Amino acid sequence: MAKIFPFRAYRYSSRAGDPAHVVTQPYDKISLEMQERYLSLSPYNLARVIRAGGDYTRAAQYLDDWIASGILVQEPQPALFAYFQKFQVPDTNCIAIRKGLVALGAVEDYSAGTVYRHELTHSGPKRDRLELLRHTHAHFGQLFLLYDDPQLAVDALLDRAAQTEPATRVTDEYGAEHTLWPLRDPQTIATIQNLMAPQRLLIADGHHRYETALAFRCENPGLPGADKVMMTLVNMRSPGLVILPTHRVVCGRPDLDSAGILEKARQFFTVEALPSLEALQARLRAAPPGRVVIGALLPRPYIFETAGGQLDVVVLHKTLLQRVAGESNIRYVRGFHEAARQIESPEVQAVFLLNAVPVDQVAQAAFSGGVMPQKSTDFYPKLLSGMAIYKLE
């Protein structure tokens, strides 16, 4: 049973200036260049807190100071929020709108059968996030969870809220427009809670932060609010839900050559050389159901194909990547053409190009208790940090 709750979120006030200067991409997507730009935009940019360089005491002081000075103000009453993202789908001319519900969710062990993961986590990021949570007692970024509502009943209530004046509207550095509306009506909140109650929740993005919240709850069993975490819930049937492929680049292995990779590939796939990158992209787009189809640049374009039964990304890792490259020799790149350009680098031995994993296959893997290789999914665009903040009371 999914338990969700309204909350008195902290949000940036008009005293903070342009919202685009204070909110950020998720902490793990902030490069050093992005960090420098964020810090130059505003003294109140959230990067000062969520990427404090290990100085968690200073991060907590920033938060306390911003609350005390009115840079961050608390909602007058508990609310849920409609969070819409309007964006252009990469590599297309399509415009999409993803509709999310911001709420608090109960922090539950995976064994409870309410929250499911589809990826494994690493200890380093969890240690960092746990220290930040210990010092600030606050959640700044949105966990991204999916639920299954074929009737789009919750989306209809979010659409109704979106007819009013938004609390925040901001365009991020990738051109996506993020808009937030509070839902304060108790009857609407109760209706949404009832609609969400029977749902199973699937973590799309935020596995490390969810498991950090689990650890914090276990550390603080008597601390009010420690048993809840802020999340954005998105209907997996929503037409605005977009998953991009994350392509694999093998680098730093000068001992690997194209002949050796092709020899291993032919043990598992039908291998076909193609005349151009455009032909490779066309073959990927035309991949038939029930077949595993993977593109490769070695540096000549190839298509690897075999019978289905498992996800393309799983087959690629099991048959080739685990045999020819260690994890430290794999880079993950978004965007077909950006990934393809990597083959021009002398340190790159191979580029593997993939189709996106359909959301129903992600759900099937997760709900059956399975996990997928790291960075198998790229839910686009990311949810901005700082649109709403949950500080434990």
Order of alpha helices (4+ residues) and beta strands (2+ residues): beta-beta-alpha-alpha-alpha-beta-beta-beta-beta-alpha-beta-beta-alpha-beta-beta-alpha-beta-alpha-beta-beta-beta-alpha-beta-alpha-beta-beta-alpha-beta-alpha-beta-alpha-beta-beta
